[in-house]
Amino acid sequence: TAGGEAAFATIAELKVFGAEASDGGDNVTFYGVPTASVSAPQGGGNRDIAVICDGVSPAQDCADTSRQYDTYFPGKTETVESFGYTFPSTVSIHKLVYQEGIHFENGGWFQGGSLRVEVRQNGEWQAVTLTNTPNYPVGNDLASFGASFEIYTFEFEPITGDAIRIIGTAGGDAVFTNIAELKVYGVINGEPDSSPEPVPSFSTTPGPF
């Protein structure tokens, strides 16, 4: 509780220390700011885009829609949608791990094999050539997709940029997709800005996405 007659508190500096990452220390997810092309969805998912980097990986039988961020809103037509991160300085990235959300009868996936990874270099989005096969489904109906909250790994030769995203055409009759977690692996290049943009608390402006 803030103190004094004016009821306020102050801080000069706050440092956080933790154990070494179990993934080898190349997870740079929390260095970035999460971004979605649809910033004000009206579905049953979490309205806070920061849910995609909260470190919680739901089980496949999870029915809690608050564990995902979806892009649903009524009356949508076919649209290309994306989720990703922007970084305060360049990052050399070599892997992206995407955990999708819940599949519904009317959507909740990327359709027709359109899902791909792009990295932004000098303000331009560049497609990434994968070195593995994530086996993401290529259909556009519920039967084409497996369990909800599946995890897909995208690996590629190290590429440097200041933003990364997964992007594709939203699927289903309601034309929407969703995401539970998105992790980025790589190496930070250079020093971050002295005051990087904070993680948004509810939604984020689409910006370049």
Secondary structure, DSSP 4 states (H G I P E B T S, - for coil): --BTTTTB---S------PPPTT-S-B-GGGSEEEES-SS--SSS-S-GGGGGSS----TT---GGGSEE---TT--S-EEEEEEEEEEEEEEEEEEEE----BTTB-SB-TT--EEEEEETTEEEEPPBSS-------SSGGGS-STT-EEEEEEEEEEEEEEEEEEEBBTTTTB-EESEEEEEEEE-SPPPSSPPPPPSS----TT-
